[in-house]
Amino acid sequence: MRISLTLQQQAHELETDLDQPLLTLFKAKGLPVREACRNGNCGVCRCRLVSGEVDYQSRKVYGLREEEISEGFILTCIAYAVTDLELDDFLPKLQRLD
C-alpha cells in the first residue's frame, strides 16, 4: 500500500504492507508524530483523511466528535490502512470547546 502524508508542509511517500496502526508506521519511519493515549480516546494523533479508506478493527473512536469525523478526521493510533491513503497535516494543537 502507498501512503501519501503531508506533515509540517513536507510531503512523505510511504510504502507498506504491514498490518499495524498508522501511528506505529509513522514512528517506525522516523516521522515526528504526536501521541498520548494510543487507544482512540484523546484525539491528539488526529489528522485528516483526504482520500482512501481506513479500518478501526472494531475499536471505538472516542477521541473525535461527529463533526470532526464528517470533516474527514481520523485517529492514527487505531486506524489501519485498507487502501492507498492520502493524509493531510496533523493539527498543530487541539481546539476543543467541550
N, C-alpha and C positions, 0 to 999 in steps of 0.2 A: 504494500500500500504506500501511497505517496501522501505526505502531509506538507502543506504549504502554510507556514506560520509567519506572520508579521509580528515581530516582537521588538518593542522600543524602536520602531520605524526602520528595522532591518529585516530583510526577507531571509527566511531559512527554508530549505527544502530537506525534508527527512524521508527516508525510505525505511519501512519496517514491515515485518510480517509477524512481529512479536505480539503475543496476547497479554498486553499489560496496559494499565491506565495511561492516558496521555501524559499526566504529570510525571509519572515514573520514566516514561520515554524521554521527555524533555530534560529531566535531571540527568539521565544517563548520557545525553548528548551534550551536557555541559551548558545548557541554556539557563539564564537567570530567571527563575520562576518564583512565584510567591506561593507559599503553602502555610497551612496551620493545622486544621483538624484532620485532614486526609480521609474523611469519611462522608463528605457531602453536606455537612451541616453549616459551615461558616460562610462560604461563598468567596473566600479570599482568592482562590485559584481560578475564578471565573474568567472566561474570555468569550468572544462572540464567534459563533459558527457561521461562516459566510456561505459555505457550500459543503455538501457531503452529509453523512449520517453517522451518529454515534449511538452506542448502546450502553445503558447503565447497569445491565445484567441484574435486573430486579432490585437494584438499590433505589432508595427514595432520594429525591433531590430536594432536601430541606433547605439548602443554602441559597435558593433562588425563589423570588416571588413569581407569580404567574405572569406579571407584566414583563419581567426580565426574560422568562422562558419564551414568551411570544416575540420578543425582540431578538431572539436567537442566541442568548447566552447559555453556556454550558459550564459544568464543573469538571475541570480536567482531572481532579483527583479520583473520580469514579467513572469517568467516561472512557469507553473503548472505541477505537475507530472501527467502523463497519465498512466504510468505503474510503476512497481518497477524500481528503479533507482540505478545506481552506479555512484558516482561523485568523481572526483579527487580533490586534494587540490586547494584551492583558490591561485591565483598567489600572490607572496609576494609584487610585485609592478607592476604598469602598464609599459609596454615597448612600447610606441607609437613613431613612426617615422614620423607621419603626419606633 
